[in-house]
């Protein structure tokens, strides 16, 4: 009996909620332009807060304000349905109420189980609900420790990059953007870093591609014309500026370069549909993506191979490893654009002590991402591994360091080693210039700082 009363009460409330607009009439819903006006005005207030916190310079703030105001004016026009109300329909309300009541009872009698006891709340496991918080807590703890480390050593460019990615995972867009700024100022201006900075600026502005973000994406694209993130957001910037045709062309070109299973393709399709609707044009069909490579590179030995390896002699094990590396190299010849595969091959050759082949693999990987200095620095680390302080630097390492310095003139590792090369070749002025620039980036106290000062003093 209690169940029937509760059911009747809930059904009555639901029916009343659905039929009330038909009984009294209802105002027309707000248009999308009205929602956009609220968003843009909120962004102007957020911009004022960023200026007060010193996050934007005067020029950046002014250009961003003008862009938001322009978009606000573009949607600030009278709404065609504003103030209208739809009429009352008591007959329709009665019919809808009767249909919902009879249909609900019939459906429940067919599939419901009214005598099934409920599980008490205390028996529900909180593990699944607590898991995301636990994961975020670990990330937050890591971010806090990294922040302390960067306060002690603010010239750690790799640390700032890690901090940027960590803050991005936590949704702290402004902090992530500031960390990217620090990394760039320390010479880590690779295309991926500029694209990451631009994305954080867009997210912190509620999806608006402001001039500062546009500039970051343009720099990423100038260094890497195939950078997917930069291409996506530059097309979005065109759509927001009213250049719908140009935006669609940009997204269509990007979609054609992505694999068919790329998650970006769904976002691109949505963007094309919206841009076509805003521009009053027919949305084209999204093109097919690039086909999968003919061969995939495995990430490591299978469980059966691991079990067999444990039973082998050292000689047999070494032969098996070399065979696996040779198999990886053969697969990469069939799939030459697999960046991760070439990086794995370089590391594998380095472990085997074959520095020449390792250097060739890293060189191939570097050609796939011309503006990425991290690949070259990994290759340098491999080539310098095991060298004594008095050993000459391999020519391949020197060449890679010069490539790094051409892209990132303030990269500490390149400055240090190229200074060593200049000093050994009898060019003290060049060594002094590199080490002085390096010293300016380092904290006043520290073992590395003392090492650089001693090296400068030795030049004198």
Helices and strands as residue ranges (DSSP letters): H 2-24, E 26-27, H 32-52, H 58-75, E 85-86, H 90-111, G 121-123, H 127-152, H 157-169, H 173-185, H 191-204, H 211-223, H 228-240, H 244-256, H 264-279, H 303-310, H 314-334, H 339-352, H 355-368, H 373-384, H 395-407, H 412-424, H 428-440, H 447-459
